Amino acid sequence: MRALGCRAMAALGALALVACACGVPTTGSPRALERSEIPQLAPTSTTTPPPSSDLPFTVVWLTSSNTPAPAIRYAPEQANRIDNALGVLLGTPPEGFLTAIPVATRLNSVNPNPAITPTSEPSEPITVDLSNGFQETSGPDELLAVEQVVFTIACNLPQAIPHLSVNFEVGGNPLEVPVNGSPVARPVTPADYQFVDGDCTPTS
């Protein structure tokens, strides 16, 4: 019995030491820990900054009220061209943004395909050739989808906005797109969609 009692006493002593080490009071009534006594965890970041050599470009998604929602993204200098910006536009929008462009749409080509710089000014209309998936939209969504493409190009070529125009094709064939509710077979401009400078102001 004495040996058992000693072992029990030792066990109780060990428990007391653990309690003290954990900050649990060993005397008196239980109490809530003060805020200052609670260990604080260091905050962690969930975003990774882009490499310092990457350059910004703009993608125009939509808000829940179907207004333009420009956002800044980054790409290496050699990839920072209009086709890259449009390729990102045709992908899945990030959380909080919407798109009217059908998910099946793919980019076939952009010609010419200028670099994204403040001074780029193409001397001819930019022709955007898309896959058949682009024709899956209709009505108001069709106008919004065209607007997203035109605004994304315009926001990345600010010097060219006054005389910028965009041709749409599907599979190499000219595509009529809506302007003021009616389809047109000509190159369209940012002004056709009531573009204003604020449409390029990033929201994210």
C-alpha positions in Angstrom: 0.0 0.0 0.0 2.9 2.4 0.8 4.5 1.8 -2.6 1.1 2.5 -4.3 0.7 5.6 -2.2 4.0 7.0 -3.2 3.3 6.4 -6.9 0.0 8.1 -6.5 1.6 11.1 -4.8 4.2 11.2 -7.6 1.5 11.2 -10.3 -0.3 14.0 -8.6 2.9 16.0 -8.4 3.5 15.5 -12.1 0.0 16.6 -12.9 0.5 19.7 -10.8 3.7 20.6 -12.7 1.9 20.1 -16.0 -0.9 22.4 -14.9 1.5 25.1 -13.8 3.4 24.8 -17.2 0.1 25.2 -19.1 -0.9 28.3 -17.2 -3.8 26.6 -15.3 -4.2 27.9 -11.8 -3.4 25.3 -9.2 -5.1 27.1 -6.3 -8.4 28.9 -5.9 -11.5 28.7 -8.1 -11.4 28.4 -11.9 -11.3 31.7 -13.8 -11.5 32.9 -17.4 -8.1 33.9 -18.9 -7.6 37.6 -19.5 -7.2 38.6 -23.2 -3.6 39.5 -22.4 -3.0 36.0 -21.3 -4.1 34.3 -24.5 -1.2 33.6 -26.9 -1.5 35.6 -30.2 -0.8 33.8 -33.5 1.1 35.7 -36.1 -1.1 36.6 -39.1 -0.5 34.7 -42.3 -0.8 36.0 -45.9 -2.9 34.2 -48.4 -1.7 36.1 -51.4 1.6 35.9 -53.2 3.0 39.1 -54.7 3.9 38.9 -58.3 7.6 38.7 -59.3 9.1 42.2 -59.4 9.9 41.8 -63.1 6.2 41.2 -64.1 4.2 43.9 -65.7 0.6 44.9 -65.0 -2.3 44.5 -67.4 -6.1 45.0 -67.1 -8.9 42.6 -67.4 -12.5 43.9 -67.5 -15.0 41.6 -65.8 -18.5 42.6 -64.5 -20.0 43.5 -61.2 -23.3 41.9 -60.1 -25.1 44.9 -61.6 -23.4 44.3 -65.0 -21.2 47.4 -64.9 -17.5 47.1 -65.9 -15.2 45.8 -63.2 -11.5 46.3 -64.2 -8.9 44.3 -62.3 -5.1 44.3 -62.5 -3.2 41.2 -63.2 0.5 40.6 -64.0 2.5 38.8 -66.7 6.2 38.5 -67.7 7.2 41.3 -70.1 7.5 38.9 -73.1 3.9 37.7 -72.5 2.4 41.0 -71.8 0.4 41.4 -75.0 -3.3 41.8 -75.9 -3.8 38.1 -76.5 -2.6 37.3 -73.0 -5.1 39.8 -71.5 -7.9 38.4 -73.6 -6.9 34.8 -72.7 -7.3 35.7 -69.0 -10.6 37.4 -69.7 -11.9 34.2 -71.2 -11.0 32.2 -68.2 -13.0 31.8 -64.9 -13.4 35.2 -63.2 -12.1 35.5 -59.7 -14.4 35.6 -56.7 -16.5 38.7 -56.6 -16.5 39.2 -60.4 -18.8 38.0 -63.2 -18.6 37.5 -66.9 -21.1 37.4 -69.8 -18.7 35.5 -72.0 -19.7 31.9 -72.5 -17.4 29.5 -70.7 -16.8 27.5 -73.9 -15.2 30.5 -75.6 -11.6 30.1 -76.7 -9.3 32.7 -78.2 -8.0 31.7 -81.7 -5.9 34.7 -82.5 -5.5 38.5 -82.2 -4.2 40.4 -85.2 -2.3 42.7 -84.7 -1.3 41.7 -81.3 0.4 44.8 -79.8 2.4 44.8 -76.6 0.7 46.3 -73.6 2.4 49.6 -73.1 1.1 53.2 -72.5 2.3 54.2 -76.0 1.1 51.3 -78.1 -1.1 52.5 -81.0 -2.1 49.9 -83.6 -2.5 51.5 -87.0 -5.3 49.2 -88.1 -8.4 47.6 -86.4 -7.6 44.7 -84.1 -9.2 41.5 -85.2 -10.2 39.1 -82.4 -10.9 35.6 -83.7 -12.9 33.5 -81.2 -14.2 30.0 -81.1 -17.8 29.0 -81.8 -18.5 29.0 -78.1 -18.8 32.8 -78.2 -22.0 32.5 -80.2 -23.7 30.7 -77.3 -24.7 34.1 -75.8 -27.5 36.3 -77.0 -29.6 39.3 -76.0 -28.2 41.6 -73.3 -25.4 39.1 -72.4 -24.1 39.3 -76.0 -23.7 43.0 -75.8 -22.0 42.7 -72.4 -19.6 40.0 -73.7 -18.6 42.2 -76.7 -18.2 45.2 -74.3 -15.9 43.2 -72.1 -13.6 42.3 -75.0 -13.5 45.9 -76.3 -13.0 47.4 -72.9 -10.2 45.0 -72.0 -8.4 45.9 -75.2 -9.0 49.7 -74.7 -7.8 49.7 -71.1 -4.5 48.1 -72.1 -3.9 50.5 -75.0 -4.9 53.9 -73.5 -3.0 55.9 -76.1 -5.0 54.3 -78.8 -8.5 54.7 -77.3 -9.6 57.7 -79.5 -9.1 55.7 -82.7 -9.2 52.1 -81.5 -11.5 49.7 -83.3 -12.1 46.0 -83.0 -13.3 43.4 -85.5 -14.9 40.2 -84.3 -14.5 36.9 -86.0 -15.6 33.3 -85.2 -13.4 30.6 -86.8 -12.0 33.1 -89.2 -15.4 34.3 -90.4 -16.7 37.9 -89.7 -19.1 38.2 -86.9 -21.8 40.8 -86.5 -22.0 42.2 -83.0 -24.6 44.4 -81.3 -24.4 48.2 -81.1 -27.4 50.0 -79.7 -29.5 46.9 -80.0 -28.8 46.2 -83.6 -26.1 43.9 -85.2 -23.3 45.6 -87.2 -20.8 44.2 -89.5 -18.2 46.9 -89.1 -15.3 47.3 -86.6 -16.7 48.5 -83.2 -15.1 51.2 -80.9 -15.1 51.8 -77.2 -17.5 54.8 -77.9 -20.1 52.4 -79.3 -20.5 51.1 -75.7 -20.4 54.4 -73.9 -16.8 53.9 -72.7 -15.5 56.4 -70.2 -12.1 56.8 -68.6 -13.5 55.4 -65.3 -14.2 52.1 -66.9 -10.5 51.3 -66.6 -10.2 52.2 -62.9 -9.3 49.0 -61.1 -11.7 47.6 -58.5 -9.2 44.9 -57.4 
